[in-house]
Amino acid sequence: MSNNNNDPRTETLAETENFLVWKAEEPDGETTYHVELNNVTVHFFQEEWNEFLELARILK
C-alpha cells in the first residue's frame, strides 16, 4: 500500500468499546474531527469542534 500525499494524516484521540474520536489533518491544511457512535459518525471542522467541546464541558 503506497502512501499518497493526498491522504489525510489521522490520529485516534479517544476510544472505548463502542465509541471512537479521531482527527484528520487534511491535505489542504484543514483539521477535521470525527466522533463515531456505534454506526453513526459525526464530522466537525475546527470551529465546530471547539463549540462541541464547550458543550461537552457544560454537561459535566
N, C-alpha and C positions, 0 to 999 in steps of 0.2 A: 504494500500500500504506500503510495507516494504522498508526501506532504505538500499540498498545494498552497501557495501563498494567499489564495483567496479563501482558504478555510479559516473560520474563526478559531481563536485560541480559547479553550474552555477551562473552567476551574469549578470544582464542586465546593460550595460554601458550607452546606449542612445537609445531613442525610439521616433519616430514621427508617424504620422498617417500611413505612408507607409513603413517606414524603421525601422530596429532594429539592434543594435550591442550588442553582448553578448560575454562573455568569459566563458571558462570551465577549471576548474582545474582537469585534468585527473588523474586517479588513479596511473599512472606511474610517476607523478610529472610534466609532460609536461603541459604547458598552451596553449590552442588554442583559437583563436578569430574567431568570425563568424559575417559576415555582411549580413543581409537579406534585399534584394532589391526587394520588391514585391514577385514574385515567384522564384527568384534566390538567392542562398546562396553561399557566397564566404568564404572559410575556410583558416585561416592563422595559421602557427606556430609562435612562439615568434619572431624569426628573421625576418620573412616575415612581421609580423605586424608592427615591428619597421620601416621597409622600407616603408610600406604603409602609416604610419603616416607622415614620411618625405615627401612623395609625396603629401599628403593632405595639408601639411603646404605650399608647393610651390604653390599650387593652390589658396591660399588666395589672 
